[in-house]
Amino acid sequence: MLVDSHCHLDFPDFAGDRDAVIERAREAGVGLMVTISTRVARFNDIRAIAEAYPNVFCTVGTHPHNAGEETGVTTEELVSLAKHPKVVGIGEAGLDYFYDKAPRDLQAQGFRRHIAAARETGLPLVIHAREADEDVAAILEEETGRGSFPFILHCFSSGAALARKGVELGGYVSFSGILTFKKSEELRAIAREVPAERLLVETDAPYLAPVPKRGKTNEPAYVAHTAKVLADVREMQPEELTKLTTDNFFRLFAKVPREALGQGAS
């Protein structure tokens, strides 16, 4: 079964039919989801969703858009919250220079605090990078020099240089529905070159629905469409790609018990 390594089940888009969304994912062959934190202030809501479903897990962290709101969130707090059995990652954190919703210095400070939490817990850091390739690469290289930590470049839409640097430093690269868009040939070329053992797939739901669902609210079931395109790009059978990305997921998100794959609602 496939894994949606990044979605946002706490967002209002899913409030009315979360059970149905998770059931549709199961029917589409998506057996496990990670719902991603964007504000530590809302962590209780995210944790409650993960606790409600055996095949849903979560992260804890502050999105770079919200870095200005959560300057008081410490590495120690992230580490403490990450002790919960359903918390399997840190973030998402990183840099976003496209929207610039938070001062860049505060984004960078938050990014480094999350890196420290990932290093201390051993949980993977989910990294958001948009229009900030050089600074993300520089911070990753500098911080790796202080001690390695697991990480994933999520919803990858950056340049080849950042993908190469991420892989060089031990990171994984995750592709979303953007991979299926008509004008994403450059991204598909990058996906072709990422080492097989570092590939993941995701939806980033409710955003970025893949072709042929583009324009609709994205949901975890649709990761199957992205996986099919990635399989085509890599010249693999869909079943091979499913096994590959699922194995990669469990290697990176090592806290997730494999037996949770495919379990239904509690």
N, C-alpha and C positions, 0 to 999 in steps of 0.2 A: 504494500500500500504506500501511497505517497504521503509526504508530510508537508503541511504548509508551515514553513519555519517563521513566518512573520505576518500577523494579521492584527486587527484592532477590534476585538469582539466587544469591547466596552463602549465603543462609539455609538451615538444615538441611532445610527442607521440600522443597527441590529437589535435594538431594545425590544421591539415588538414580536420578533420571531426568531430569537436566538436558538431555541430548540430545533426549529425547522432548518435553520442555516447549518447547524451541526449535523443533522440527519442527511441533508442534501450532500454535504461533504462526504459522509460515509458512503452514500449511494454512488458517488463519483469516484470512489476508491481512495479518498483522502482520509487516512486513519488517525491523524494526530495533528494538532494545531498548537502554536505558541502565540498567545495574545500578548502584545508588547506594550509596556508602560511608556507613557509620554509625560506624565506628571507624578511625582512621588506623592503629592497631595491627594491623588485619586487612587493610590495603590490599593486601598481596601476594596474598592469596587472591582479592580482587576483580579485581585486574589480571590474574591468571592466567586467570580465567574470560573476561574480555574478549579476551585474547590467543588463546583457544582457538576463538573464533567470529568470522568476518568481519563479522557484522551485530550484534555486541554491543559496546557501549562502556561506559565507567564514569566515575565521579567520584571525588574524594578529599575526605574531610572527616569531621567528628565531629558526630553527631546530638546535639541538646540533651540527650537523656536521658543521654548519656555525657560531657557537658561536664566533670563533676567528675573523671572518670577521665583525661582528656587535656588537662589544663591546660598541659602542657609542649609541646603542638603549636603551633608558631609559624607565622606567615604565611609566613616564608621556607621552611619545610619544605613547606607546602602548594604554594607556587609551584614548588619544585624537583620534587616528585612529579608535578605537573601537566604537566611537560614531556613525559611519556611520550605517544606518539602515540595511545594508546587512551583517555587521560584527556581528557574533553571538557567537564567541569564541576567546580565546587567545591561541597562539601557532601555530605549535607544538614546545614544548620545553621539555627539560629533560636531560638525560644522556645516552650516547652511548659509552661504553667501548669496544665494539667489533671492530669497525672501528677506534675509537680514532682519528677522523679527526680534532678535536680541543682539545686544552689543557683541561684537566679535571677541573682545577680550573675555567677556563672561561665558561665551560659548566655549572658548578654549579652556578656561578654568574648569568649567563643568566637565568637559571632555576628559581632562586629566584626572579629575576626582573619580570618574567612572572607570578609567583605566586602572587606577590604583585599587578600586574595588574588585575589578576582574582579576587582577594579579593576586590579591589576597584570598579571594574565594576560589579561584580556579574556574569560575564560570565564564562562559564566553561573553564578550562585550559586543553588543549589536550596534554597529556604527552607521550613522546617517552622514552621508557626504554629498553635498550639492554645490557645484561651482566653487569648490574649495580644495581641489585635488592636491595642490602643492603643500598647503598648510596641513592637511590631514596626513599626507605622507611624511612630512617633517616631524609632526608630533608622534606618529607611530614609530618612526625610526628612533627618535630620541628616547621615547618611553620604553621601547623594547631594549634599548641599551641599559636601562636601569633594572631590567628583569622582564622576562617574557610573560605574555598573557595571551589567552585564546581570544580570537575575535572573528567577526564576520562583517564584510562590507555588504550591507543589505541593499536590496532594490538597486542593484548596480546600474548606474547610468553615466559613470565617469569615464575618463580616458583610459587607454591601455596602460599608460605609465603607472597609474594608481593600482590597477589590477595586478600588474607585475610586482610592484612594491609590496602590496598586501600579501601576495603569495610568498614572496621572498622572506617576509617576516613571520611566516607561519599561519597567515590568515586564510579564511575561506571567502568565496564570492558567491552571492545569491542573486538570482535573476528573477524578475517579476514579469508582469504582463507587458511591460515596455518592450521586452524581447520580441514580442509578436507583432509590433506595430510596423507598418509598411516602411517607414523611414528609418528603421533601426538596423540597417545593414551593418553599420560600423560596430554596433553593440553585438550583433550576432558574430561578427569576426572576432571580437574579444572573447565571447563565450566559446568559440571554437578552440581558442588557445589556452584557456584556463586548465590547469592539470585536472584530470578526472576526479582525483581524490579530494579536490577542494571545491567542488560544485554543489550548490544547493538551489532549491526553487522556493518561491513564496508568492503570495498575492499582494501584500500590503493593503489588503481589504480594509475599508470599503473603497479604496482608490485604485485607479489604473487597471480596470478590467481588461483582460486580454481579448484579442480577436479570437472568436467571433462575438464576444459579449461586450465589446467596447461601447461605452455610453451608458451601460447599466451599472448599478451598484455592484461592485466587486464583492465576492465572497469566497471562502476557502475552497469550495467545490471547483472553482475556476482555475485553480493551480494546475489542474490536469491539462488545460489548453497550453499553458506555458511549458509544461513538461514535454508535451508532444513536439512543440517547436524546438525546444532544446535538444530533444532526441534527434530530430531531423538535422539540426545544425551539426551535431556531433556524429552523424551517420551511425546511430544506434537504434536498436529496436526499443519501442516505448517501455517494454518490460525491463530491459537492461538499464535504461535511464532511471526508472523507478527504483530498482534495487540499489543502484549506485548512489542516488541522492539520499535515499533513506538511510543507507549504511553510513554515508558521510554525516548525516544529521546526528545519528546516535554517537558517532565518534566525537563530534564537536560538543553536542549538548549531552555530555556523559551522565549528567544527573537524572536524565529522563529514563525511567525503566522501560525496557523494550516491550514488556508485556502490555504496556498501555496502548500500543499501536492497535487501532481498530476497536477499542472498547467503546461501547455506546454510552448514552446519558445515564447518569445514576438514578 
